[in-house]
Amino acid sequence: MKRAHGSYRIKVDHQLVICRGYGGWNEVTARQWLQDLRHCVEQAGLTRWSHYVDVSQWQLANPEAIPYLRESVAWAVANGVQYTLIYPGEGLLNQQLMEQLLIYEGDNRSRVVSSPREAETFLTLHGYTLGSDL
């Protein structure tokens, strides 16, 4: 049986789901992350929510993990996500991968941000109350 590689944290803050990825993910980690994301949103009773994804400490994923990452986007859109803000950190490769995986053509819900501060400003301007810093 495969063991998980890499890790993540998911936290719900009002109507915002904050996710942080660490290390290199394999299929086991990506599948568990998708399950935990669904569980957190459902447990919090969120119907209109946004998603902040910090992958600045992420070290990419193996090819078997990619379908679960794509599925997470489709699931979020189908379950009330208003915006997905992705902070890739300084790595150009992370930024390009996130744009390919998480942002669909013509989708104005998802965007890559250059800093957590930019994400906070965007969310505040769109009516979100943040209980903590990103």
Backbone as numpy.savetxt, mean C-alpha at the origin, in Angstrom:
# Nx Ny Nz CAx CAy CAz Cx Cy Cz
7.37 -26.85 2.89 6.53 -25.67 2.89 7.41 -24.42 2.89
7.04 -23.47 2.06 7.82 -22.23 1.97 7.62 -21.38 3.22
8.67 -20.65 3.59 8.60 -19.73 4.72 8.54 -18.31 4.18
7.93 -17.44 4.94 7.82 -16.04 4.54 9.18 -15.36 4.53
9.38 -14.48 3.57 10.58 -13.65 3.49 10.12 -12.21 3.43
10.78 -11.34 4.16 10.35 -9.96 4.25 9.25 -9.83 5.28
8.83 -8.60 5.51 7.78 -8.38 6.51 7.01 -7.11 6.16
6.01 -6.81 6.96 5.17 -5.63 6.74 4.47 -5.26 8.05
3.96 -4.06 8.07 3.10 -3.61 9.16 1.89 -2.94 8.52
0.73 -3.19 9.08 -0.51 -2.56 8.63 -1.16 -1.93 9.85
-1.56 -0.67 9.70 -2.19 0.05 10.80 -3.35 0.86 10.23
-4.47 0.88 10.94 -5.60 1.70 10.54 -5.62 2.94 11.42
-5.67 4.11 10.78 -5.70 5.40 11.47 -6.88 6.18 10.90
-7.99 6.19 11.62 -9.24 6.78 11.14 -9.66 6.09 9.85
-9.71 6.81 8.75 -10.12 6.25 7.45 -8.90 5.98 6.57
-7.75 5.87 7.17 -6.51 5.66 6.44 -5.87 4.34 6.86
-5.50 3.54 5.86 -4.77 2.29 6.12 -3.32 2.55 5.75
-2.43 2.40 6.74 -1.01 2.67 6.56 -0.28 1.33 6.48
0.42 1.12 5.38 1.18 -0.12 5.18 2.65 0.20 4.96
3.51 -0.59 5.58 4.95 -0.44 5.39 5.52 -1.82 5.07
6.32 -1.86 4.01 6.94 -3.12 3.60 8.43 -3.09 3.90
8.97 -4.24 4.31 10.38 -4.36 4.67 10.97 -5.61 4.02
12.20 -5.50 3.56 12.90 -6.65 3.02 12.33 -7.12 1.69
12.83 -8.24 1.20 12.37 -8.83 -0.05 11.23 -9.79 0.20
10.13 -9.63 -0.50 8.95 -10.46 -0.30 8.93 -11.65 -1.23
8.44 -12.76 -0.70 8.15 -13.91 -1.54 6.63 -14.09 -1.61
6.21 -15.16 -2.26 4.78 -15.41 -2.44 4.05 -15.56 -1.10
4.67 -16.21 -0.13 4.05 -16.42 1.17 3.76 -15.08 1.86
4.73 -14.18 1.86 4.55 -12.88 2.49 3.49 -12.06 1.76
3.54 -12.05 0.44 2.57 -11.26 -0.33 1.15 -11.78 -0.13
0.97 -13.08 -0.10 -0.37 -13.66 0.13 -0.88 -13.30 1.53
0.00 -13.41 2.53 -0.41 -13.09 3.90 -0.74 -11.60 4.03
0.05 -10.75 3.36 -0.21 -9.30 3.38 -1.59 -8.99 2.81
-1.93 -9.61 1.69 -3.25 -9.39 1.08 -4.35 -9.82 2.05
-4.20 -10.96 2.69 -5.19 -11.42 3.66 -5.30 -10.46 4.84
-4.16 -9.99 5.34 -4.18 -9.08 6.49 -4.75 -7.71 6.11
-4.46 -7.24 4.92 -5.03 -5.98 4.45 -6.55 -6.08 4.41
-7.06 -7.13 3.82 -8.51 -7.34 3.76 -9.10 -7.38 5.17
-8.46 -8.14 6.03 -8.95 -8.28 7.41 -9.00 -6.93 8.12
-7.93 -6.14 8.01 -7.88 -4.84 8.69 -8.99 -3.90 8.20
-9.19 -3.85 6.90 -10.22 -2.97 6.33 -11.61 -3.44 6.77
-11.84 -4.73 6.70 -13.14 -5.27 7.08 -13.40 -5.11 8.57
-12.40 -5.40 9.41 -12.56 -5.26 10.87 -12.84 -3.82 11.28
-12.24 -2.88 10.58 -12.45 -1.46 10.90 -13.76 -0.94 10.32
-14.42 -1.73 9.50 -15.68 -1.33 8.90 -15.54 -0.18 7.91
-14.40 -0.13 7.23 -14.15 0.98 6.31 -14.90 0.77 5.00
-15.61 1.80 4.58 -16.30 1.76 3.29 -15.75 2.83 2.35
-15.21 3.89 2.90 -14.54 4.94 2.13 -13.22 5.20 2.85
-12.12 4.85 2.21 -10.84 4.90 2.90 -9.73 5.19 1.89
-8.58 5.52 2.41 -7.39 5.70 1.58 -6.27 4.85 2.15
-5.23 4.74 1.35 -4.17 3.77 1.59 -2.83 4.47 1.39
-1.99 4.46 2.41 -0.63 4.99 2.30 0.31 3.79 2.36
1.14 3.63 1.33 2.04 2.49 1.24 3.48 3.00 1.21
4.23 2.67 2.26 5.63 3.08 2.36 6.50 1.88 2.04
7.14 1.93 0.88 8.02 0.83 0.46 9.48 1.28 0.42
9.78 2.32 1.20 11.15 2.84 1.20 12.15 1.84 1.79
11.68 0.89 2.59 12.56 -0.14 3.17 12.33 -1.51 2.54
11.57 -1.53 1.46 11.23 -2.76 0.77 12.35 -3.10 -0.21
12.60 -4.38 -0.41 13.66 -4.80 -1.32 13.10 -5.63 -2.46
11.96 -5.21 -2.97 11.30 -5.85 -4.10 10.71 -7.21 -3.74
10.16 -7.84 -4.74 9.48 -9.13 -4.53 9.86 -10.08 -5.65
9.80 -11.38 -5.34 10.07 -12.32 -6.41 8.84 -12.42 -7.31
8.98 -12.95 -8.52 7.88 -12.96 -9.48 6.60 -13.62 -8.98
6.70 -14.62 -8.12 5.51 -15.30 -7.60 4.67 -14.41 -6.70
5.26 -13.34 -6.18 4.53 -12.43 -5.29 3.72 -11.39 -6.06
4.10 -11.11 -7.29 3.50 -10.03 -8.07 1.99 -10.16 -8.23
1.44 -11.33 -8.53 -0.02 -11.42 -8.67 -0.78 -11.00 -7.40
-0.22 -11.26 -6.24 -0.89 -10.88 -4.99 -0.86 -9.37 -4.81
0.22 -8.74 -5.23 0.29 -7.28 -5.16 -0.73 -6.65 -6.10
-0.84 -7.18 -7.29 -1.83 -6.68 -8.25 -3.25 -6.93 -7.74
-3.47 -8.10 -7.17 -4.78 -8.41 -6.62 -5.16 -7.46 -5.50
-4.17 -7.02 -4.72 -4.47 -6.09 -3.63 -5.02 -4.78 -4.16
-4.51 -4.33 -5.31 -5.00 -3.09 -5.92 -6.44 -3.27 -6.37
-6.72 -4.35 -7.08 -8.08 -4.61 -7.56 -9.05 -4.74 -6.39
-8.63 -5.43 -5.33 -9.49 -5.60 -4.16 -9.76 -4.25 -3.50
-8.73 -3.42 -3.35 -8.91 -2.11 -2.71 -9.89 -1.25 -3.50
-9.74 -1.22 -4.82 -10.64 -0.42 -5.66 -12.08 -0.92 -5.52
-12.25 -2.23 -5.49 -13.60 -2.81 -5.37 -14.19 -2.64 -3.98
-13.36 -2.26 -3.00 -13.82 -2.17 -1.62 -13.66 -0.79 -1.01
-13.83 0.24 -1.82 -13.98 1.59 -1.30 -12.75 2.46 -1.19
-11.60 2.02 -1.70 -10.43 2.89 -1.58 -10.65 4.13 -2.44
-10.34 5.28 -1.87 -10.45 6.54 -2.58 -9.13 6.93 -3.22
-8.04 6.77 -2.45 -6.70 7.13 -2.93 -5.69 6.13 -2.39
-4.69 5.84 -3.20 -3.52 5.08 -2.76 -2.31 5.95 -3.01
-1.60 6.27 -1.95 -0.39 7.08 -2.04 0.79 6.18 -1.72
1.75 6.15 -2.63 2.87 5.24 -2.52 4.15 6.04 -2.34
4.86 5.76 -1.25 6.15 6.41 -1.01 7.25 5.38 -1.24
7.98 5.49 -2.38 9.00 4.49 -2.68 10.36 4.77 -2.07
10.54 5.91 -1.42 11.86 6.27 -0.93 12.71 6.82 -2.05
14.00 6.68 -1.90 14.93 7.26 -2.87 15.18 6.38 -4.08
14.82 5.12 -4.01 15.17 4.19 -5.08 14.30 4.34 -6.31
14.92 4.62 -7.43 14.22 4.76 -8.70 13.57 3.44 -9.10
14.24 2.32 -8.83 13.69 1.02 -9.18 12.39 0.76 -8.42
12.35 1.06 -7.12 11.12 0.92 -6.34 10.02 1.78 -6.94
10.35 3.01 -7.29 9.34 3.92 -7.85 8.77 3.35 -9.15
9.62 2.90 -10.04 9.16 2.36 -11.32 8.33 1.10 -11.12
8.75 0.23 -10.22 8.01 -1.00 -9.97 6.64 -0.68 -9.39
6.58 0.24 -8.44 5.30 0.60 -7.85 4.36 1.20 -8.89
4.89 2.02 -9.77 4.06 2.60 -10.83 3.51 1.50 -11.73
4.30 0.50 -12.03 3.84 -0.59 -12.89 2.84 -1.50 -12.18
3.08 -1.77 -10.91 2.23 -2.71 -10.18 0.94 -2.10 -9.67
1.03 -0.90 -9.15 -0.07 -0.36 -8.37 -0.85 0.76 -9.01
-0.40 1.26 -10.13 -1.11 2.37 -10.74 -1.57 1.95 -12.13
-2.88 1.90 -12.29 -3.45 1.56 -13.58 -3.56 2.80 -14.46
-3.43 2.62 -15.74 -3.55 3.73 -16.68 -4.92 4.39 -16.52
-4.92 5.69 -16.42 -6.17 6.43 -16.28 -6.73 6.45 -14.87
-6.03 5.84 -13.93 -6.49 5.78 -12.55 -5.98 7.00 -11.80
-6.88 7.87 -11.38 -6.45 9.06 -10.64 -6.48 8.83 -9.14
-6.75 7.59 -8.72 -6.77 7.28 -7.29 -5.38 7.01 -6.73
-4.47 6.59 -7.58 -3.15 6.16 -7.11 -2.08 7.10 -7.61
-1.12 7.38 -6.73 -0.01 8.23 -7.13 1.21 7.93 -6.26
2.36 8.14 -6.86 3.61 8.04 -6.13 3.91 9.40 -5.55
4.28 9.45 -4.27 4.62 10.71 -3.61 6.10 10.73 -3.30
6.65 11.94 -3.23 8.10 12.08 -3.01 8.48 12.08 -1.54
7.48 12.19 -0.65 7.77 12.20 0.79 6.50 11.90 1.58
6.64 11.45 2.82 5.47 11.30 3.67 4.73 12.63 3.86
5.46 13.73 3.91 4.83 15.04 4.07 3.91 15.35 2.90
4.33 15.01 1.69 3.48 15.22 0.51 2.19 14.41 0.64
2.30 13.18 1.12 1.11 12.34 1.32 0.19 12.96 2.37
0.76 13.44 3.47 -0.05 14.07 4.52 -0.79 15.29 3.98
-0.10 16.11 3.20 -0.73 17.31 2.62 -1.87 16.90 1.69
-1.63 15.94 0.83 -2.65 15.47 -0.11 -3.88 14.97 0.65
-3.66 14.13 1.64 -4.78 13.55 2.39 -5.57 14.62 3.13
-4.88 15.56 3.75 -5.55 16.64 4.47 -6.39 17.47 3.51
-5.84 17.79 2.35 -6.59 18.56 1.35 -7.83 17.81 0.85
-7.81 16.50 0.94 -8.95 15.71 0.49 -9.83 15.24 1.65
-9.72 15.93 2.79 -10.66 15.72 3.88 -10.33 14.62 4.88
-9.13 14.11 4.85 -8.76 13.06 5.80 -8.14 13.68 7.05
-8.49 13.12 8.19 -7.90 13.51 9.46 -6.87 12.46 9.84
-5.67 12.90 10.10 -4.60 11.97 10.47 -4.37 12.03 11.97
-4.41 10.87 12.60 -4.18 10.81 14.04 -2.71 10.72 14.39
-1.88 10.44 13.39 -0.44 10.33 13.65 0.29 10.69 12.36
1.58 10.94 12.49 2.40 11.24 11.30 2.59 9.97 10.48
2.77 10.18 9.20 3.08 9.05 8.32 4.54 8.79 8.43
